Amino acid sequence: MIGCKSGQEKEFIITFPGDYSVKGLQKRRVKFSVKIIDVKSVTKPALNDKLVDKFGPFKTVEELMTDIKKELTNEKKRLVEQTRHNELVTKVVEASSVAIPEIVVDNQVDFVVQNEKQRLISQGQTWEEYLELEGITEDEFRKNIRESARQQVKTGLVLGEIALIEQVEVRPEETEVQINILKQQYNDERIRAELDKPEVKRDIADRLLVEKVILKMMSYQPPA
C-alpha cells in the first residue's frame, strides 16, 4: 500500500503463514482488492507542558510521567498477584477429587459456545463465518473445548465447597455495587441493560464469590 494515492485502486495477493491464527486461512493465497479512500499523515507533536495541559488532567510532563510510572507499577503488581491466585487455585483443584456429571459438562460447553457467539456478534462476525474460517464444525469446536469446560466445572465445584465450609458469601448489595461500577465503564445502553439481566447478575455474583474464596485461601495460615 506504500506509495498509493487517494482514489487509487490496487490488487495484490498475500499467502498467509502456516501458523496463522485462523486455521482456514493457513497457507492460503488470498487476493485483495482495495480502493484508497483518503490518505492522511500524522505529525508527532512535541511533548511539553502545554500539550499535557491541553489533553489531560496534568499540568506538566513530569506529572504525566509520574502517573504513567505509577500505573505501570500497579499493573505489574496486579499481574503478579493474579499469577499467584491462579497458581493457588490450580494446586487446590488438582489436589481435589470431584465427581462431575457429564450433563454439567454439557451445560458448561453450551455456556462457552453461547458466549463465543455473542463475542463474535459484537465484533461483526457470525458463528458460521468463524467456523468456516477455522475450518471446523460446531461439533469439532465443542469437542475441542470440552476438557477445558470440565476443568472449569471442577474449579467451580471445588471453590463452591470451600465457600460453604468457610461460610463465604456475597451479599446482594455487593453485587449491585459491582454492577454499578461496570455500568460506569460503558456508554452503550444495550450493554448497560445486559448487566441488569438475572443471569448476568448471577454470573457477577459468582465471580465475586470466587474472588472472596481466593482471598480467603491466600490469607490462610496453617496451624503451628
C-alpha positions as CSV (number, residue, x, y, z in Angstrom):
1,M,0.0,0.0,0.0
2,I,3.0,2.3,0.3
3,G,3.0,5.0,-2.3
4,C,-0.7,4.7,-3.1
5,K,-2.7,7.9,-3.6
6,S,-6.2,8.9,-2.8
7,G,-8.7,7.4,-5.2
8,Q,-6.3,4.8,-6.5
9,E,-7.3,1.1,-6.7
10,K,-4.9,-1.8,-6.3
11,E,-5.0,-5.6,-6.2
12,F,-2.4,-7.8,-4.5
13,I,-2.1,-11.4,-3.4
14,I,-0.9,-12.5,0.1
15,T,-0.1,-16.0,1.2
16,F,-1.0,-16.4,4.8
17,P,1.7,-18.1,7.0
18,G,1.3,-21.7,8.1
19,D,0.9,-20.8,11.7
20,Y,-1.7,-18.1,11.1
21,S,-4.3,-17.9,14.0
22,V,-7.2,-18.7,11.7
23,K,-6.8,-22.3,10.6
24,G,-8.9,-21.9,7.5
25,L,-6.5,-19.3,6.1
26,Q,-3.2,-21.0,6.9
27,K,-1.0,-21.2,3.8
28,R,-3.9,-19.9,1.6
29,R,-3.2,-17.4,-1.2
30,V,-5.8,-14.7,-0.9
31,K,-6.4,-11.9,-3.4
32,F,-7.2,-8.5,-2.0
33,S,-8.9,-5.7,-4.0
34,V,-8.7,-2.3,-2.3
35,K,-9.6,1.3,-3.1
36,I,-7.8,4.2,-1.3
37,I,-10.5,6.5,0.1
38,D,-8.2,9.0,1.7
39,V,-4.5,9.4,2.6
40,K,-3.6,11.3,5.8
41,S,-0.4,12.0,7.6
42,V,0.3,12.1,11.3
43,T,2.5,14.7,12.8
44,K,4.0,13.8,16.1
45,P,3.6,16.8,18.5
46,A,6.3,17.9,20.9
47,L,5.8,16.5,24.4
48,N,5.7,19.6,26.6
49,D,3.7,21.1,29.4
50,K,1.4,22.9,27.0
51,L,0.4,19.7,25.3
52,V,-0.1,17.8,28.6
53,D,-2.3,20.6,30.0
54,K,-4.4,20.6,26.8
55,F,-5.2,16.9,26.7
56,G,-5.2,15.6,30.2
57,P,-5.6,16.4,33.9
58,F,-1.9,17.0,34.3
59,K,-0.1,20.4,34.3
60,T,3.4,19.3,33.5
61,V,5.2,16.5,31.7
62,E,6.7,15.4,35.0
63,E,3.2,14.9,36.5
64,L,2.2,12.8,33.4
65,M,5.3,10.6,33.6
66,T,4.9,10.1,37.3
67,D,1.3,9.0,36.8
68,I,2.3,6.6,33.9
69,K,5.1,5.1,36.1
70,K,2.6,4.6,38.9
71,E,0.0,2.9,36.6
72,L,2.7,0.6,35.2
73,T,3.9,-0.3,38.7
74,N,0.3,-1.0,39.8
75,E,-0.4,-3.1,36.7
76,K,2.7,-5.2,37.3
77,K,1.6,-5.8,40.9
78,R,-1.8,-6.8,39.7
79,L,-0.3,-9.3,37.2
80,V,1.9,-10.8,39.9
81,E,-1.0,-11.1,42.3
82,Q,-3.2,-12.7,39.6
83,T,-0.5,-15.2,38.8
84,R,-0.2,-16.2,42.5
85,H,-4.0,-16.6,42.7
86,N,-4.1,-18.7,39.5
87,E,-1.3,-21.0,40.8
88,L,-3.0,-21.4,44.2
89,V,-6.4,-22.3,42.6
90,T,-4.7,-24.8,40.2
91,K,-2.9,-26.6,43.0
92,V,-6.1,-26.8,45.2
93,V,-8.2,-28.1,42.3
94,E,-5.6,-30.6,41.2
95,A,-5.4,-32.0,44.7
96,S,-9.2,-32.3,44.9
97,S,-11.3,-35.3,43.8
98,V,-14.7,-34.4,42.5
99,A,-17.3,-36.5,40.7
100,I,-18.5,-34.4,37.7
101,P,-21.7,-35.5,35.9
102,E,-21.4,-35.3,32.2
103,I,-24.6,-33.3,31.9
104,V,-22.9,-30.5,33.9
105,V,-20.0,-30.5,31.5
106,D,-22.5,-30.4,28.6
107,N,-24.1,-27.3,30.1
108,Q,-20.7,-25.6,30.5
109,V,-19.9,-26.4,26.9
110,D,-23.2,-24.8,25.9
111,F,-22.4,-21.8,28.0
112,V,-18.9,-21.3,26.4
113,V,-20.4,-21.7,22.9
114,Q,-23.1,-19.1,23.6
115,N,-20.6,-16.6,25.0
116,E,-18.4,-17.1,21.9
117,K,-21.3,-16.5,19.6
118,Q,-22.1,-13.2,21.5
119,R,-18.5,-12.2,21.3
120,L,-18.4,-12.7,17.6
121,I,-21.6,-10.8,17.1
122,S,-20.1,-7.8,19.0
123,Q,-17.2,-7.9,16.5
124,G,-19.5,-8.1,13.5
125,Q,-18.9,-11.7,12.7
126,T,-21.3,-14.6,12.6
127,W,-20.8,-18.0,14.2
128,E,-20.9,-19.7,10.8
129,E,-18.2,-17.4,9.4
130,Y,-16.0,-18.1,12.3
131,L,-16.3,-21.9,11.9
132,E,-15.7,-21.7,8.2
133,L,-12.5,-19.6,8.7
134,E,-11.3,-22.0,11.4
135,G,-12.1,-24.9,9.1
136,I,-14.0,-26.8,11.8
137,T,-17.6,-27.8,12.5
138,E,-19.5,-26.9,15.6
139,D,-19.2,-30.5,16.9
140,E,-15.4,-30.3,16.5
141,F,-15.4,-26.9,18.3
142,R,-17.4,-28.4,21.2
143,K,-15.0,-31.4,21.3
144,N,-12.0,-29.1,21.4
145,I,-13.3,-27.1,24.4
146,R,-14.8,-30.0,26.4
147,E,-11.7,-30.7,28.5
148,S,-11.3,-27.0,29.5
149,A,-15.1,-26.9,30.2
150,R,-14.7,-29.9,32.5
151,Q,-11.8,-28.1,34.3
152,Q,-14.0,-25.0,34.7
153,V,-16.7,-27.1,36.2
154,K,-14.3,-28.8,38.6
155,T,-12.9,-25.5,39.7
156,G,-16.3,-24.1,40.3
157,L,-17.3,-27.1,42.4
158,V,-14.2,-27.0,44.5
159,L,-14.3,-23.3,45.2
160,G,-18.0,-23.6,45.9
161,E,-17.4,-26.3,48.5
162,I,-14.7,-24.1,50.1
163,A,-17.1,-21.2,50.2
164,L,-19.6,-23.4,52.1
165,I,-17.1,-24.7,54.6
166,E,-15.6,-21.3,55.2
167,Q,-19.1,-19.6,55.2
168,V,-18.1,-17.2,52.4
169,E,-21.0,-15.4,50.7
170,V,-21.8,-12.5,48.5
171,R,-24.5,-10.1,49.7
172,P,-27.0,-8.7,47.1
173,E,-25.8,-5.2,47.8
174,E,-22.2,-6.2,46.9
175,T,-23.4,-7.5,43.6
176,E,-25.3,-4.3,42.9
177,V,-22.2,-2.2,43.7
178,Q,-20.2,-4.2,41.2
179,I,-22.9,-3.8,38.6
180,N,-23.0,-0.1,39.1
181,I,-19.2,0.1,38.7
182,L,-19.4,-1.9,35.4
183,K,-22.2,0.4,34.1
184,Q,-20.0,3.4,34.6
185,Q,-17.4,1.8,32.3
186,Y,-19.9,1.6,29.3
187,N,-21.7,4.3,27.4
188,D,-23.6,1.8,25.3
189,E,-27.1,1.5,26.7
190,R,-27.5,-2.1,25.3
191,I,-24.5,-3.3,27.3
192,R,-25.8,-1.5,30.4
193,A,-29.2,-3.1,30.0
194,E,-27.5,-6.5,29.7
195,L,-26.0,-6.0,33.2
196,D,-29.5,-6.0,34.7
197,K,-30.4,-9.4,33.4
198,P,-30.8,-12.1,36.1
199,E,-28.3,-14.5,34.5
200,V,-25.7,-11.7,34.2
201,K,-26.2,-10.7,37.8
202,R,-25.7,-14.4,38.9
203,D,-22.5,-14.5,36.9
204,I,-21.2,-11.4,38.5
205,A,-22.1,-12.7,42.0
206,D,-20.3,-16.0,41.2
207,R,-17.2,-14.1,40.2
208,L,-17.3,-12.0,43.4
209,L,-17.6,-15.2,45.4
210,V,-14.6,-16.7,43.6
211,E,-12.6,-13.6,44.4
212,K,-13.6,-13.8,48.1
213,V,-12.7,-17.5,48.3
214,I,-9.3,-16.9,46.7
215,L,-8.6,-14.1,49.2
216,K,-9.7,-16.4,52.0
217,M,-7.2,-19.1,50.8
218,M,-4.4,-16.6,50.3
219,S,-4.8,-15.4,53.9
220,Y,-4.9,-19.0,55.4
221,Q,-2.4,-19.7,58.0
222,P,-1.7,-23.4,58.7
223,P,-1.8,-24.4,62.4
224,A,1.6,-24.4,64.1
